[in-house]
Amino acid sequence: LTKIIGKRSRHSMLASTPASILNHKTSKNGIPADSTKSGYALAPAVFLFLVMRHGAPDHPGQAGAIAALASAGIAATLYASNCPDDSPLFVATWYPIAILIVAAAGYFAGRRFLRW
């Protein structure tokens, strides 16, 4: 099919193997992009933790995880507005991984810094 069309296009995906489709649909950024998204979440998380510290939450780990989820949402929005990789497979794979890392870090940071 690619010989008929002459170049690789979306139609050539019909004659591709699943592995080549996966390689075409995912990004080459992967882990570095994951650390970038986690880094973007740091500033909003610090701000939210400072605000929540004065509230004395009953469950500091859960409060930290919720604050981290909010900051991960902010970070994902900032990253997505500048990222050229917007394929659904990239978003479905790497964004949840980064959000889970940030949420887990927020849970443990909340247990440490939000108790009273």
Beta strands, then each sheet from edge to edge (+ up, - down):
end
